[in-house]
Amino acid sequence: MTPQELRAFCLSFNSAVEDFPFSPEISVFKVLGKMFALSWTDNRPLKVNLKCGPEDAIRLRAEHPGLIIPGYHMNKRHWNTVTVDGELPDQLVRELIEDSYDLVVAGLPRAERLRLDRP
């Protein structure tokens, strides 16, 4: 997955936007103001921080040592840093991004979740 593909996939979700609150090199993808992905798009290898359920975070780190690690500068219980360099299947990376988006949406107030469901 290239940085452009990662960006396009993150922006494909309902109400997703890209922001640069930290620096121009760090893309932050949000849904209704809440972050679901953070990526250093100019770094090689490409890495992305993604939200994850605590049990899944531990399991993924064990299944993919060195490629999925505790979230860099994030709450290590709820965030993983995923290396997107081709060693992990692109489909898995997409699923992890989608799971992160879904977790953030699930934490939104009901009225905001309902607003997302409207066409």
Salt bridges, closest charged atoms under 4 A:
GLU18 OE1 - ARG7 NE 2.50
ASP19 OD2 - LYS30 NZ 3.16
ASP56 OD1 - ARG59 NH2 3.49
GLU63 OE1 - ARG59 NH1 3.13
GLU63 OE1 - HIS64 NE2 3.92
